[in-house]
Structure formats: C-alpha cells, structure tokens
C-alpha cells in the first residue's frame, strides 16, 4: 500500500473542493485509480482522465446546484503504524451517510460492495 499517495490524493481533493476548482491533478498509482473508480461509481466525483504515458491523473470534481462540493469530508483511516482491518460485517460506514473504501483481496471497492460480496479487508478511507 502507498499511504503517501493516498494522503496526497486526499489533500489535493480537499484543497480543490475548498476553492471550488473544476479539476485537480493527482499522482497516478493503481491504488489511486482504484479509489477514483469507487468515488466515480458512488457519485462523489464527475470523472477522471488517465493518460498512459503521464504520471498524473486529472480528476473532475463534482458540485451541487449551489456550487457546494459533494464531498463534505474525506479522510484516511488506516495508517502505516496502525493498519485497520475490518471483517465482512464491519465494512459499512458507522454513520448513516457516506461510504467507506476498502482494499480487499478482490481489489479496492466500496464498503457496500464488499459487504454484498461477503469479504473484508483494510479500511482505507471514509468519505462523507
């Protein structure tokens, strides 16, 4: 796992939404692309573009009709010194809103997808 890339991605998304940027660029890795897939599927970003020869991915952020970001908060749960693993019963968000993003043996997916497939894994992010 690349916690530095994950934290950098989180910081860039938070900073981009605070100043209402249309798009941001994040460093490309398989983990980051997996996280962006989940965020797009769950409706937290509009889309992203990845050029095979480039080191960056362009992420198009999503806002509601009042120009308020769809992502209220995003933060890392698992850290290098304290990895957080969850069972298949605990992959859903503890709150009634938001999603969890989990790294499983079947790839990176949302907590609800992992719950439907009956697998657990390392808790990467919570997004609200």
Buried (B, 14 or more C-beta within 10 A) or exposed (E): EEBEBBEBBBEBBBEBBEEEBEBBBBBBBEBBBBBBBBBBEBEBBBEBEEEEEEEEBBBBBBBEEEEEBBBEEBEBBBEEEEEEEBEBEBBBBEEEEBBBBBBBEEBBBBBBBBBEEEBBBBBBBBBB
